[in-house]
Amino acid sequence: MPAITEALNRLREGNRRFVERLLKLPDRLPSELSSGQSPFAVILGCSDSRVPAELVFDQGLGDLFVIRVAGNIVAPTQIGSVEFAATQFGTPLVVVLGHGSCGAVTATLSEMTTPTDGASRNLRSIVSRIEPALKPLMERGAWDDQDKLMGAAVRANVRASVQQLKAGSQILEGLINERKLMIVGAEYNMQSGEVTFLDLPEELA
């Protein structure tokens, strides 16, 4: 897994620079990439304006294949986009990047505790994709600490998206089995800017 390890290390190092305010975004001209691209990682992240993947990981033009959608949910279009990057560019690493204070997760928790009838069906489609991951948390009963509930909900949603990517595509499953691709989850801390990777294999933790 050398390519996967290298990709993960590049993201870790880039995030360290971001946290320490030592950014060194690669200075590439658009014309240098006009003939093609070879991104080393796919980031499936939330649309939240406070979590731009290229800045969070201190990467430049052509480095990351970024897919952004509210709540970092997985639908057929997102799976197809990941398949495209993995097969066309040989990108070895996919990161599902969630974050604290996620509006989509907050809205889902709110809808689960106090259902409403006014939400548009488009917004409801986002909530309905997040809700199954959060049901086990809500079934435990009332949470005394809402911050802990929110943190657990964000991580549960990330892990659900990771599993949906792994199980939603024969193409991705084949690449994973051949050890040419790894799909992992991560959480962005809104206060520190630090990214924590979740459930990594022991050799990469």
Rosetta constraint file for C-alpha pairs under 8 A:
AtomPair CA 1 CA 5 HARMONIC 6.14 0.50
AtomPair CA 1 CA 179 HARMONIC 6.55 0.50
AtomPair CA 1 CA 180 HARMONIC 7.14 0.50
AtomPair CA 2 CA 6 HARMONIC 6.04 0.50
AtomPair CA 3 CA 7 HARMONIC 6.10 0.50
AtomPair CA 3 CA 92 HARMONIC 6.44 0.50
AtomPair CA 4 CA 8 HARMONIC 6.18 0.50
AtomPair CA 4 CA 92 HARMONIC 5.47 0.50
AtomPair CA 4 CA 93 HARMONIC 5.81 0.50
AtomPair CA 4 CA 180 HARMONIC 7.69 0.50
AtomPair CA 4 CA 181 HARMONIC 7.06 0.50
AtomPair CA 4 CA 182 HARMONIC 6.91 0.50
AtomPair CA 5 CA 9 HARMONIC 6.12 0.50
AtomPair CA 5 CA 204 HARMONIC 7.08 0.50
AtomPair CA 6 CA 10 HARMONIC 6.15 0.50
AtomPair CA 7 CA 11 HARMONIC 6.42 0.50
AtomPair CA 7 CA 40 HARMONIC 6.00 0.50
AtomPair CA 7 CA 41 HARMONIC 6.47 0.50
AtomPair CA 7 CA 92 HARMONIC 7.47 0.50
AtomPair CA 7 CA 93 HARMONIC 6.61 0.50
AtomPair CA 8 CA 12 HARMONIC 6.22 0.50
AtomPair CA 8 CA 93 HARMONIC 7.37 0.50
AtomPair CA 9 CA 13 HARMONIC 6.01 0.50
AtomPair CA 10 CA 14 HARMONIC 6.01 0.50
AtomPair CA 11 CA 15 HARMONIC 6.08 0.50
AtomPair CA 11 CA 57 HARMONIC 5.48 0.50
AtomPair CA 11 CA 58 HARMONIC 7.95 0.50
AtomPair CA 12 CA 16 HARMONIC 6.17 0.50
AtomPair CA 12 CA 57 HARMONIC 7.30 0.50
AtomPair CA 12 CA 195 HARMONIC 7.92 0.50
AtomPair CA 13 CA 17 HARMONIC 6.36 0.50
AtomPair CA 13 CA 57 HARMONIC 7.70 0.50
AtomPair CA 14 CA 18 HARMONIC 6.30 0.50
AtomPair CA 14 CA 23 HARMONIC 7.83 0.50
AtomPair CA 14 CA 56 HARMONIC 7.41 0.50
AtomPair CA 14 CA 57 HARMONIC 4.43 0.50
AtomPair CA 14 CA 58 HARMONIC 4.69 0.50
AtomPair CA 14 CA 59 HARMONIC 6.82 0.50
AtomPair CA 15 CA 19 HARMONIC 6.14 0.50
AtomPair CA 15 CA 56 HARMONIC 5.69 0.50
AtomPair CA 15 CA 57 HARMONIC 4.40 0.50
AtomPair CA 15 CA 58 HARMONIC 6.35 0.50
AtomPair CA 15 CA 193 HARMONIC 7.91 0.50
AtomPair CA 15 CA 194 HARMONIC 6.62 0.50
AtomPair CA 15 CA 195 HARMONIC 6.78 0.50
AtomPair CA 16 CA 20 HARMONIC 6.13 0.50
AtomPair CA 16 CA 57 HARMONIC 7.96 0.50
AtomPair CA 16 CA 194 HARMONIC 7.38 0.50
AtomPair CA 17 CA 21 HARMONIC 5.82 0.50
AtomPair CA 17 CA 22 HARMONIC 4.71 0.50
AtomPair CA 17 CA 23 HARMONIC 5.44 0.50
AtomPair CA 17 CA 24 HARMONIC 7.87 0.50
AtomPair CA 17 CA 57 HARMONIC 7.95 0.50
AtomPair CA 17 CA 58 HARMONIC 6.98 0.50
AtomPair CA 18 CA 22 HARMONIC 6.10 0.50
AtomPair CA 18 CA 23 HARMONIC 5.64 0.50
AtomPair CA 18 CA 55 HARMONIC 7.08 0.50
AtomPair CA 18 CA 56 HARMONIC 5.97 0.50
AtomPair CA 18 CA 57 HARMONIC 6.66 0.50
AtomPair CA 18 CA 58 HARMONIC 6.15 0.50
AtomPair CA 18 CA 193 HARMONIC 7.35 0.50
AtomPair CA 19 CA 192 HARMONIC 6.77 0.50
AtomPair CA 19 CA 193 HARMONIC 5.59 0.50
AtomPair CA 19 CA 194 HARMONIC 6.13 0.50
AtomPair CA 23 CA 58 HARMONIC 6.07 0.50
AtomPair CA 24 CA 58 HARMONIC 6.80 0.50
AtomPair CA 25 CA 58 HARMONIC 5.64 0.50
AtomPair CA 25 CA 59 HARMONIC 5.58 0.50
AtomPair CA 25 CA 60 HARMONIC 5.35 0.50
AtomPair CA 26 CA 59 HARMONIC 6.69 0.50
AtomPair CA 26 CA 60 HARMONIC 5.03 0.50
AtomPair CA 26 CA 61 HARMONIC 7.48 0.50
AtomPair CA 27 CA 60 HARMONIC 7.16 0.50
AtomPair CA 28 CA 32 HARMONIC 6.68 0.50
AtomPair CA 28 CA 60 HARMONIC 7.35 0.50
AtomPair CA 28 CA 61 HARMONIC 6.58 0.50
AtomPair CA 29 CA 33 HARMONIC 7.50 0.50
AtomPair CA 30 CA 34 HARMONIC 6.43 0.50
AtomPair CA 30 CA 61 HARMONIC 7.49 0.50
AtomPair CA 33 CA 37 HARMONIC 6.16 0.50
AtomPair CA 33 CA 61 HARMONIC 7.95 0.50
AtomPair CA 33 CA 62 HARMONIC 6.99 0.50
AtomPair CA 37 CA 62 HARMONIC 5.70 0.50
AtomPair CA 37 CA 89 HARMONIC 7.38 0.50
AtomPair CA 38 CA 62 HARMONIC 6.49 0.50
AtomPair CA 38 CA 63 HARMONIC 6.98 0.50
AtomPair CA 38 CA 89 HARMONIC 5.49 0.50
AtomPair CA 38 CA 90 HARMONIC 7.76 0.50
AtomPair CA 38 CA 91 HARMONIC 7.31 0.50
AtomPair CA 39 CA 62 HARMONIC 5.55 0.50
AtomPair CA 39 CA 63 HARMONIC 4.41 0.50
AtomPair CA 39 CA 64 HARMONIC 4.85 0.50
AtomPair CA 39 CA 65 HARMONIC 5.81 0.50
AtomPair CA 39 CA 85 HARMONIC 7.95 0.50
AtomPair CA 39 CA 89 HARMONIC 7.00 0.50
AtomPair CA 39 CA 91 HARMONIC 6.16 0.50
AtomPair CA 40 CA 63 HARMONIC 5.86 0.50
AtomPair CA 40 CA 64 HARMONIC 6.21 0.50
AtomPair CA 40 CA 65 HARMONIC 7.91 0.50
AtomPair CA 40 CA 91 HARMONIC 5.18 0.50
AtomPair CA 40 CA 92 HARMONIC 6.64 0.50
AtomPair CA 40 CA 93 HARMONIC 7.01 0.50
AtomPair CA 41 CA 63 HARMONIC 7.16 0.50
AtomPair CA 41 CA 64 HARMONIC 5.29 0.50
AtomPair CA 41 CA 65 HARMONIC 6.28 0.50
AtomPair CA 41 CA 91 HARMONIC 5.70 0.50
AtomPair CA 41 CA 92 HARMONIC 6.48 0.50
AtomPair CA 41 CA 93 HARMONIC 4.87 0.50
AtomPair CA 41 CA 94 HARMONIC 5.78 0.50
AtomPair CA 41 CA 95 HARMONIC 7.45 0.50
AtomPair CA 42 CA 64 HARMONIC 5.81 0.50
AtomPair CA 42 CA 65 HARMONIC 4.62 0.50
AtomPair CA 42 CA 66 HARMONIC 5.80 0.50
AtomPair CA 42 CA 67 HARMONIC 7.56 0.50
AtomPair CA 42 CA 82 HARMONIC 7.04 0.50
AtomPair CA 42 CA 85 HARMONIC 7.31 0.50
AtomPair CA 42 CA 91 HARMONIC 7.07 0.50
AtomPair CA 42 CA 93 HARMONIC 6.19 0.50
AtomPair CA 42 CA 94 HARMONIC 4.58 0.50
AtomPair CA 42 CA 95 HARMONIC 6.15 0.50
AtomPair CA 43 CA 53 HARMONIC 7.12 0.50
AtomPair CA 43 CA 64 HARMONIC 6.91 0.50
AtomPair CA 43 CA 65 HARMONIC 6.23 0.50
AtomPair CA 43 CA 66 HARMONIC 4.85 0.50
AtomPair CA 43 CA 67 HARMONIC 6.09 0.50
AtomPair CA 43 CA 94 HARMONIC 5.92 0.50
AtomPair CA 43 CA 95 HARMONIC 4.91 0.50
AtomPair CA 43 CA 96 HARMONIC 6.02 0.50
AtomPair CA 43 CA 97 HARMONIC 6.71 0.50
AtomPair CA 44 CA 66 HARMONIC 6.13 0.50
AtomPair CA 44 CA 67 HARMONIC 4.75 0.50
AtomPair CA 44 CA 68 HARMONIC 5.88 0.50
AtomPair CA 44 CA 69 HARMONIC 7.80 0.50
AtomPair CA 44 CA 72 HARMONIC 6.16 0.50
AtomPair CA 44 CA 78 HARMONIC 7.99 0.50
AtomPair CA 44 CA 94 HARMONIC 7.39 0.50
AtomPair CA 44 CA 95 HARMONIC 6.10 0.50
AtomPair CA 44 CA 96 HARMONIC 4.75 0.50
AtomPair CA 44 CA 97 HARMONIC 6.03 0.50
AtomPair CA 45 CA 53 HARMONIC 7.45 0.50
AtomPair CA 45 CA 66 HARMONIC 7.40 0.50
AtomPair CA 45 CA 67 HARMONIC 6.19 0.50
AtomPair CA 45 CA 68 HARMONIC 4.86 0.50
AtomPair CA 45 CA 69 HARMONIC 6.52 0.50
AtomPair CA 45 CA 71 HARMONIC 7.64 0.50
AtomPair CA 45 CA 72 HARMONIC 4.88 0.50
AtomPair CA 45 CA 96 HARMONIC 5.91 0.50
AtomPair CA 45 CA 97 HARMONIC 4.68 0.50
AtomPair CA 45 CA 98 HARMONIC 6.26 0.50
AtomPair CA 46 CA 51 HARMONIC 7.44 0.50
AtomPair CA 46 CA 68 HARMONIC 5.16 0.50
AtomPair CA 46 CA 69 HARMONIC 5.02 0.50
AtomPair CA 46 CA 70 HARMONIC 4.91 0.50
AtomPair CA 46 CA 71 HARMONIC 5.15 0.50
AtomPair CA 46 CA 72 HARMONIC 4.47 0.50
AtomPair CA 46 CA 73 HARMONIC 7.99 0.50
AtomPair CA 46 CA 97 HARMONIC 7.04 0.50
AtomPair CA 46 CA 98 HARMONIC 6.46 0.50
AtomPair CA 46 CA 99 HARMONIC 7.81 0.50
AtomPair CA 47 CA 51 HARMONIC 7.68 0.50
AtomPair CA 47 CA 68 HARMONIC 4.98 0.50
AtomPair CA 47 CA 69 HARMONIC 4.87 0.50
AtomPair CA 47 CA 70 HARMONIC 4.93 0.50
AtomPair CA 47 CA 71 HARMONIC 7.37 0.50
AtomPair CA 47 CA 72 HARMONIC 7.56 0.50
AtomPair CA 48 CA 52 HARMONIC 7.77 0.50
AtomPair CA 48 CA 70 HARMONIC 7.05 0.50
AtomPair CA 48 CA 102 HARMONIC 7.66 0.50
AtomPair CA 51 CA 55 HARMONIC 7.98 0.50
AtomPair CA 51 CA 56 HARMONIC 6.74 0.50
AtomPair CA 51 CA 99 HARMONIC 7.85 0.50
AtomPair CA 51 CA 188 HARMONIC 7.83 0.50
AtomPair CA 52 CA 56 HARMONIC 6.10 0.50
AtomPair CA 53 CA 57 HARMONIC 6.00 0.50
AtomPair CA 53 CA 66 HARMONIC 7.25 0.50
AtomPair CA 54 CA 58 HARMONIC 5.58 0.50
AtomPair CA 54 CA 59 HARMONIC 5.00 0.50
AtomPair CA 54 CA 60 HARMONIC 6.54 0.50
AtomPair CA 54 CA 64 HARMONIC 7.07 0.50
AtomPair CA 55 CA 59 HARMONIC 6.51 0.50
AtomPair CA 56 CA 193 HARMONIC 7.21 0.50
AtomPair CA 59 CA 63 HARMONIC 6.03 0.50
AtomPair CA 59 CA 64 HARMONIC 7.19 0.50
AtomPair CA 60 CA 64 HARMONIC 7.75 0.50
AtomPair CA 65 CA 85 HARMONIC 7.14 0.50
AtomPair CA 67 CA 78 HARMONIC 7.18 0.50
AtomPair CA 67 CA 81 HARMONIC 7.67 0.50
AtomPair CA 68 CA 72 HARMONIC 6.68 0.50
AtomPair CA 69 CA 73 HARMONIC 6.63 0.50
AtomPair CA 70 CA 104 HARMONIC 6.19 0.50
AtomPair CA 70 CA 126 HARMONIC 7.35 0.50
AtomPair CA 71 CA 98 HARMONIC 7.33 0.50
AtomPair CA 71 CA 102 HARMONIC 6.84 0.50
AtomPair CA 71 CA 103 HARMONIC 7.44 0.50
AtomPair CA 71 CA 104 HARMONIC 5.00 0.50
AtomPair CA 71 CA 105 HARMONIC 6.39 0.50
AtomPair CA 71 CA 126 HARMONIC 7.40 0.50
AtomPair CA 71 CA 130 HARMONIC 7.54 0.50
AtomPair CA 72 CA 96 HARMONIC 6.98 0.50
AtomPair CA 72 CA 97 HARMONIC 7.00 0.50
AtomPair CA 72 CA 98 HARMONIC 6.50 0.50
AtomPair CA 72 CA 158 HARMONIC 7.41 0.50
AtomPair CA 72 CA 161 HARMONIC 7.42 0.50
AtomPair CA 73 CA 126 HARMONIC 7.27 0.50
AtomPair CA 73 CA 129 HARMONIC 6.71 0.50
AtomPair CA 73 CA 130 HARMONIC 6.97 0.50
AtomPair CA 73 CA 157 HARMONIC 7.97 0.50
AtomPair CA 73 CA 161 HARMONIC 6.11 0.50
AtomPair CA 74 CA 78 HARMONIC 5.75 0.50
AtomPair CA 74 CA 79 HARMONIC 6.77 0.50
AtomPair CA 74 CA 129 HARMONIC 7.78 0.50
AtomPair CA 74 CA 161 HARMONIC 5.74 0.50
AtomPair CA 74 CA 164 HARMONIC 6.72 0.50
AtomPair CA 74 CA 165 HARMONIC 7.05 0.50
AtomPair CA 75 CA 79 HARMONIC 6.40 0.50
AtomPair CA 76 CA 80 HARMONIC 6.06 0.50
AtomPair CA 77 CA 81 HARMONIC 6.17 0.50
AtomPair CA 78 CA 82 HARMONIC 6.30 0.50
AtomPair CA 79 CA 83 HARMONIC 6.17 0.50
AtomPair CA 79 CA 165 HARMONIC 6.29 0.50
AtomPair CA 79 CA 168 HARMONIC 7.23 0.50
AtomPair CA 79 CA 169 HARMONIC 7.21 0.50
AtomPair CA 80 CA 84 HARMONIC 6.11 0.50
AtomPair CA 81 CA 85 HARMONIC 6.46 0.50
AtomPair CA 82 CA 86 HARMONIC 6.11 0.50
AtomPair CA 82 CA 94 HARMONIC 7.76 0.50
AtomPair CA 83 CA 87 HARMONIC 5.97 0.50
AtomPair CA 83 CA 171 HARMONIC 6.83 0.50
AtomPair CA 83 CA 172 HARMONIC 6.48 0.50
AtomPair CA 84 CA 88 HARMONIC 5.63 0.50
AtomPair CA 84 CA 89 HARMONIC 7.76 0.50
AtomPair CA 85 CA 89 HARMONIC 5.38 0.50
AtomPair CA 85 CA 90 HARMONIC 6.72 0.50
AtomPair CA 85 CA 91 HARMONIC 5.96 0.50
AtomPair CA 86 CA 90 HARMONIC 4.79 0.50
AtomPair CA 86 CA 91 HARMONIC 4.78 0.50
AtomPair CA 86 CA 92 HARMONIC 6.70 0.50
AtomPair CA 86 CA 172 HARMONIC 7.73 0.50
AtomPair CA 86 CA 181 HARMONIC 7.66 0.50
AtomPair CA 87 CA 91 HARMONIC 7.54 0.50
AtomPair CA 91 CA 181 HARMONIC 7.48 0.50
AtomPair CA 92 CA 180 HARMONIC 5.86 0.50
AtomPair CA 92 CA 181 HARMONIC 4.47 0.50
AtomPair CA 92 CA 182 HARMONIC 6.37 0.50
AtomPair CA 93 CA 181 HARMONIC 5.67 0.50
AtomPair CA 93 CA 182 HARMONIC 5.07 0.50
AtomPair CA 93 CA 183 HARMONIC 6.06 0.50
AtomPair CA 93 CA 184 HARMONIC 7.87 0.50
AtomPair CA 94 CA 181 HARMONIC 7.60 0.50
AtomPair CA 94 CA 182 HARMONIC 6.18 0.50
AtomPair CA 94 CA 183 HARMONIC 4.61 0.50
AtomPair CA 94 CA 184 HARMONIC 6.30 0.50
AtomPair CA 95 CA 183 HARMONIC 5.91 0.50
AtomPair CA 95 CA 184 HARMONIC 5.06 0.50
AtomPair CA 95 CA 185 HARMONIC 5.49 0.50
AtomPair CA 95 CA 186 HARMONIC 6.66 0.50
AtomPair CA 96 CA 158 HARMONIC 6.27 0.50
AtomPair CA 96 CA 161 HARMONIC 7.02 0.50
AtomPair CA 96 CA 162 HARMONIC 6.45 0.50
AtomPair CA 96 CA 183 HARMONIC 7.61 0.50
AtomPair CA 96 CA 184 HARMONIC 6.29 0.50
AtomPair CA 96 CA 185 HARMONIC 4.69 0.50
AtomPair CA 96 CA 186 HARMONIC 6.05 0.50
AtomPair CA 97 CA 158 HARMONIC 6.98 0.50
AtomPair CA 97 CA 185 HARMONIC 6.11 0.50
AtomPair CA 97 CA 186 HARMONIC 4.88 0.50
AtomPair CA 97 CA 187 HARMONIC 5.69 0.50
AtomPair CA 97 CA 188 HARMONIC 6.94 0.50
AtomPair CA 98 CA 102 HARMONIC 7.70 0.50
AtomPair CA 98 CA 154 HARMONIC 6.42 0.50
AtomPair CA 98 CA 155 HARMONIC 7.27 0.50
AtomPair CA 98 CA 157 HARMONIC 7.88 0.50
AtomPair CA 98 CA 158 HARMONIC 5.89 0.50
AtomPair CA 98 CA 185 HARMONIC 7.75 0.50
AtomPair CA 98 CA 186 HARMONIC 6.20 0.50
AtomPair CA 98 CA 187 HARMONIC 4.84 0.50
AtomPair CA 98 CA 188 HARMONIC 6.16 0.50
AtomPair CA 99 CA 154 HARMONIC 6.69 0.50
AtomPair CA 99 CA 187 HARMONIC 5.12 0.50
AtomPair CA 99 CA 188 HARMONIC 4.47 0.50
AtomPair CA 99 CA 189 HARMONIC 6.19 0.50
AtomPair CA 99 CA 190 HARMONIC 6.87 0.50
AtomPair CA 100 CA 150 HARMONIC 7.44 0.50
AtomPair CA 100 CA 151 HARMONIC 6.56 0.50
AtomPair CA 100 CA 154 HARMONIC 6.74 0.50
AtomPair CA 100 CA 187 HARMONIC 7.45 0.50
AtomPair CA 100 CA 188 HARMONIC 6.58 0.50
AtomPair CA 100 CA 189 HARMONIC 5.95 0.50
AtomPair CA 100 CA 190 HARMONIC 5.85 0.50
AtomPair CA 101 CA 105 HARMONIC 7.90 0.50
AtomPair CA 101 CA 106 HARMONIC 7.20 0.50
AtomPair CA 101 CA 150 HARMONIC 7.35 0.50
AtomPair CA 101 CA 190 HARMONIC 7.56 0.50
AtomPair CA 102 CA 106 HARMONIC 6.14 0.50
AtomPair CA 102 CA 154 HARMONIC 7.32 0.50
AtomPair CA 103 CA 107 HARMONIC 5.99 0.50
AtomPair CA 104 CA 108 HARMONIC 6.21 0.50
AtomPair CA 104 CA 126 HARMONIC 7.39 0.50
AtomPair CA 104 CA 127 HARMONIC 6.90 0.50
AtomPair CA 105 CA 109 HARMONIC 6.25 0.50
AtomPair CA 105 CA 127 HARMONIC 7.69 0.50
AtomPair CA 105 CA 130 HARMONIC 7.06 0.50
AtomPair CA 105 CA 150 HARMONIC 7.82 0.50
AtomPair CA 105 CA 153 HARMONIC 6.99 0.50
AtomPair CA 105 CA 154 HARMONIC 6.62 0.50
AtomPair CA 105 CA 157 HARMONIC 7.88 0.50
AtomPair CA 106 CA 110 HARMONIC 6.16 0.50
AtomPair CA 106 CA 150 HARMONIC 7.40 0.50
AtomPair CA 107 CA 111 HARMONIC 6.08 0.50
AtomPair CA 107 CA 127 HARMONIC 7.16 0.50
AtomPair CA 108 CA 112 HARMONIC 6.13 0.50
AtomPair CA 108 CA 127 HARMONIC 5.17 0.50
AtomPair CA 108 CA 128 HARMONIC 7.87 0.50
AtomPair CA 108 CA 130 HARMONIC 6.81 0.50
AtomPair CA 108 CA 131 HARMONIC 6.19 0.50
AtomPair CA 109 CA 113 HARMONIC 6.35 0.50
AtomPair CA 109 CA 131 HARMONIC 7.83 0.50
AtomPair CA 109 CA 134 HARMONIC 7.69 0.50
AtomPair CA 110 CA 114 HARMONIC 5.76 0.50
AtomPair CA 110 CA 115 HARMONIC 7.35 0.50
AtomPair CA 111 CA 115 HARMONIC 4.52 0.50
AtomPair CA 111 CA 116 HARMONIC 6.56 0.50
AtomPair CA 112 CA 131 HARMONIC 7.68 0.50
AtomPair CA 119 CA 123 HARMONIC 6.40 0.50
AtomPair CA 119 CA 124 HARMONIC 6.27 0.50
AtomPair CA 120 CA 124 HARMONIC 6.09 0.50
AtomPair CA 121 CA 125 HARMONIC 6.07 0.50
AtomPair CA 122 CA 126 HARMONIC 7.00 0.50
AtomPair CA 123 CA 127 HARMONIC 6.62 0.50
AtomPair CA 124 CA 128 HARMONIC 5.99 0.50
AtomPair CA 125 CA 129 HARMONIC 6.45 0.50
AtomPair CA 126 CA 130 HARMONIC 6.60 0.50
AtomPair CA 127 CA 131 HARMONIC 5.93 0.50
AtomPair CA 128 CA 132 HARMONIC 7.38 0.50
AtomPair CA 130 CA 134 HARMONIC 6.89 0.50
AtomPair CA 130 CA 157 HARMONIC 6.23 0.50
AtomPair CA 131 CA 135 HARMONIC 6.27 0.50
AtomPair CA 132 CA 136 HARMONIC 7.94 0.50
AtomPair CA 133 CA 153 HARMONIC 7.79 0.50
AtomPair CA 133 CA 156 HARMONIC 5.80 0.50
AtomPair CA 133 CA 157 HARMONIC 5.57 0.50
AtomPair CA 133 CA 160 HARMONIC 6.01 0.50
AtomPair CA 134 CA 138 HARMONIC 6.47 0.50
AtomPair CA 134 CA 153 HARMONIC 5.93 0.50
AtomPair CA 134 CA 156 HARMONIC 6.58 0.50
AtomPair CA 134 CA 157 HARMONIC 7.04 0.50
AtomPair CA 135 CA 139 HARMONIC 6.05 0.50
AtomPair CA 136 CA 140 HARMONIC 6.69 0.50
AtomPair CA 137 CA 141 HARMONIC 7.76 0.50
AtomPair CA 137 CA 149 HARMONIC 7.81 0.50
AtomPair CA 137 CA 152 HARMONIC 7.77 0.50
AtomPair CA 137 CA 153 HARMONIC 7.30 0.50
AtomPair CA 138 CA 142 HARMONIC 7.28 0.50
AtomPair CA 143 CA 149 HARMONIC 6.52 0.50
AtomPair CA 145 CA 149 HARMONIC 6.48 0.50
AtomPair CA 146 CA 150 HARMONIC 6.10 0.50
AtomPair CA 147 CA 151 HARMONIC 6.20 0.50
AtomPair CA 148 CA 152 HARMONIC 6.08 0.50
AtomPair CA 149 CA 153 HARMONIC 5.99 0.50
AtomPair CA 150 CA 154 HARMONIC 6.15 0.50
AtomPair CA 151 CA 155 HARMONIC 6.34 0.50
AtomPair CA 152 CA 156 HARMONIC 6.03 0.50
AtomPair CA 153 CA 157 HARMONIC 6.09 0.50
AtomPair CA 154 CA 158 HARMONIC 6.27 0.50
AtomPair CA 154 CA 187 HARMONIC 7.87 0.50
AtomPair CA 155 CA 159 HARMONIC 6.14 0.50
AtomPair CA 155 CA 187 HARMONIC 7.06 0.50
AtomPair CA 156 CA 160 HARMONIC 6.12 0.50
AtomPair CA 157 CA 161 HARMONIC 6.27 0.50
AtomPair CA 158 CA 162 HARMONIC 6.30 0.50
AtomPair CA 158 CA 185 HARMONIC 5.86 0.50
AtomPair CA 158 CA 186 HARMONIC 7.23 0.50
AtomPair CA 158 CA 187 HARMONIC 7.92 0.50
AtomPair CA 159 CA 163 HARMONIC 6.30 0.50
AtomPair CA 159 CA 185 HARMONIC 6.18 0.50
AtomPair CA 160 CA 164 HARMONIC 6.15 0.50
AtomPair CA 161 CA 165 HARMONIC 6.23 0.50
AtomPair CA 162 CA 166 HARMONIC 6.29 0.50
AtomPair CA 162 CA 183 HARMONIC 6.45 0.50
AtomPair CA 162 CA 184 HARMONIC 6.33 0.50
AtomPair CA 162 CA 185 HARMONIC 6.27 0.50
AtomPair CA 163 CA 167 HARMONIC 5.98 0.50
AtomPair CA 164 CA 168 HARMONIC 5.45 0.50
AtomPair CA 165 CA 169 HARMONIC 6.78 0.50
AtomPair CA 165 CA 172 HARMONIC 7.62 0.50
AtomPair CA 165 CA 183 HARMONIC 7.79 0.50
AtomPair CA 166 CA 172 HARMONIC 6.47 0.50
AtomPair CA 166 CA 173 HARMONIC 5.88 0.50
AtomPair CA 166 CA 183 HARMONIC 7.23 0.50
AtomPair CA 167 CA 173 HARMONIC 6.86 0.50
AtomPair CA 169 CA 173 HARMONIC 6.10 0.50
AtomPair CA 170 CA 174 HARMONIC 5.95 0.50
AtomPair CA 171 CA 175 HARMONIC 6.42 0.50
AtomPair CA 172 CA 176 HARMONIC 6.14 0.50
AtomPair CA 172 CA 181 HARMONIC 7.53 0.50
AtomPair CA 173 CA 177 HARMONIC 6.18 0.50
AtomPair CA 174 CA 178 HARMONIC 6.25 0.50
AtomPair CA 175 CA 179 HARMONIC 6.24 0.50
AtomPair CA 175 CA 180 HARMONIC 5.21 0.50
AtomPair CA 175 CA 181 HARMONIC 5.42 0.50
AtomPair CA 176 CA 180 HARMONIC 5.84 0.50
AtomPair CA 176 CA 181 HARMONIC 4.77 0.50
AtomPair CA 176 CA 182 HARMONIC 5.98 0.50
AtomPair CA 184 CA 197 HARMONIC 7.30 0.50
AtomPair CA 184 CA 198 HARMONIC 6.80 0.50
AtomPair CA 184 CA 199 HARMONIC 7.30 0.50
AtomPair CA 184 CA 200 HARMONIC 6.96 0.50
AtomPair CA 185 CA 197 HARMONIC 5.95 0.50
AtomPair CA 185 CA 198 HARMONIC 5.21 0.50
AtomPair CA 185 CA 199 HARMONIC 7.32 0.50
AtomPair CA 186 CA 195 HARMONIC 6.46 0.50
AtomPair CA 186 CA 196 HARMONIC 5.43 0.50
AtomPair CA 186 CA 197 HARMONIC 4.15 0.50
AtomPair CA 186 CA 198 HARMONIC 5.29 0.50
AtomPair CA 187 CA 195 HARMONIC 5.50 0.50
AtomPair CA 187 CA 196 HARMONIC 5.25 0.50
AtomPair CA 187 CA 197 HARMONIC 6.48 0.50
AtomPair CA 187 CA 198 HARMONIC 7.49 0.50
AtomPair CA 188 CA 193 HARMONIC 6.32 0.50
AtomPair CA 188 CA 194 HARMONIC 5.82 0.50
AtomPair CA 188 CA 195 HARMONIC 4.46 0.50
AtomPair CA 188 CA 196 HARMONIC 6.55 0.50
AtomPair CA 189 CA 193 HARMONIC 5.17 0.50
AtomPair CA 189 CA 194 HARMONIC 5.37 0.50
AtomPair CA 189 CA 195 HARMONIC 6.30 0.50
AtomPair CA 189 CA 196 HARMONIC 7.95 0.50
AtomPair CA 190 CA 194 HARMONIC 7.89 0.50
AtomPair CA 200 CA 204 HARMONIC 6.06 0.50
AtomPair CA 200 CA 205 HARMONIC 5.37 0.50
AtomPair CA 201 CA 205 HARMONIC 6.12 0.50
